[in-house]
Amino acid sequence: MRALVNGAGGFIGGHLVRDLKAKGYWIRGADLVAHEYSPSLADEFLLGDLRDPEFSRQVCEGIDVVYQLAADMGGAGYIFTGDHDAAVMHNSATINLNALEQGRLAGVKRFFYSSSACIYPEYNQLDPDNPKCSEDSAYPAAPDSEYGWEKLFSERLYLAYGRNYGLDVRIARFHNVFGTEGAFSGGKEKAPAAICRKVAEAPDGGEIEIWGDGKQTRSFLYVDECVQGINRLLESDFPGPVNIGSEERVTINQMAEMVIGISGKKLSLRHIPGPLGVRGRNSDNRLIREKLEWAPSRPLVEGLEKTYRWIAAETS
Ligand code: NAD
């Protein structure tokens, strides 16, 4: 099996390459950048811009399955300020248009697309204790970010290519994936990595800053289970879209306290204004359980422990 991983230089792409390699795949990785934290295990790694149709065509040659994870993305500090909206929409939509069109012309028959929980309507995520994120609640659409709108457009694009060109398309909606070897500084980091970094850098007895009141809820999925979910979706005959996320809903304050507990330090939380996103979100795993007979189940604290140890070592 010859697989192309677009976004192989990124966080989830890097973990996916390692896993597929262990399963015996031949892998071509493609990305704008090499992986920042570990050498890629891909058999071939092509550096280039997937917004360029010619590069997109080149990377698809001789490929059986495309895993499309490349996107212009980041955490709340990148997605919710509004400053990157045009780039996020233009860059990610262009990557997806190219991946499908160039892939199909090159004879690729199977595509995995990484969508996001950010496609879910804001009006269903106003109550932190009772968010609704079942797959069938995506419409009437009202994502709270342009990032979410692009993902929704691209989901439809993959489904349309599937219908009109007979392609085998699989779509997952990831919910807040975190883990080792992902961004933890620089502006694109997401909440778990940012909090781990702040805790690792804080002196014992000090404080860490939390955006907002910290009472907004989320669930966080450790990257190993995300990769497992991708594999199970590809092994099934279910196209999706399907949530791949944890159902362990916590407030940001609770997650910060978990990380502080792991660190063994005594730290207090200081709440400051910042970009936030929806008030509450949690994965709804009824469909994945039904279709794949599996759902993520590992406790959040276990993944936080591994992530904290890695970030603490990287920042020391
Ligand atoms: P990431 O930013 O670490 O990886 C994305 C990679 O895409 C980066 O290495 C980047 O260099 C590459 N890329 C961006 N533009 C490119 C271009 N023009 N040409 C070539 N490469 C380009 O992000 P990630 O967390 O690994 O996310 C992977 C996918 O999963 C993305 O599509 C993301 O939207 C989706 N997703 C992630 C999460 C999460 O919590 N991490 C949640 C929902 C969805």
Residues whose N, C-alpha, C, O or C-beta is under 5 A from the ligand:
A	BS01	NAD	G7 G9 G10 F11 I12 G13 A30 D31 L32 V33 G48 D49 L50 R51 Q68 L69 A70 A71 D72 M73 S114 S115 S116 A117 F174 H175 N176 V177
